Amino acid sequence: MLSSAELRAFFAAIDNPKHPAALLIAYSAGLRVSEIVRLRVGDLDPERRLSHVRSGTGRKDRHTLLSDVA
């Protein structure tokens, strides 16, 4: 397990701003790489802290929770 300082250093080392956002969403929502690739801005609901995953495992749609940080 990484400490919070190590996590901050890890994310600070990433140049492209999309990459840490994708990593935070993937980790907090438990998404697979294929699900992250298909995720669109409209699939995120920050007010309800949900993301809508389309055609996930078994070609089924599902909703996942987003953390406050994500």
Secondary structure, 3 states (H helix, E strand, C coil): CCCHHHHHHHHHCCCCCHHHHHHHHHHHHCCCHHHHHHCCHHHEECCCCEEEECCCHHHCCEEEECCCCC
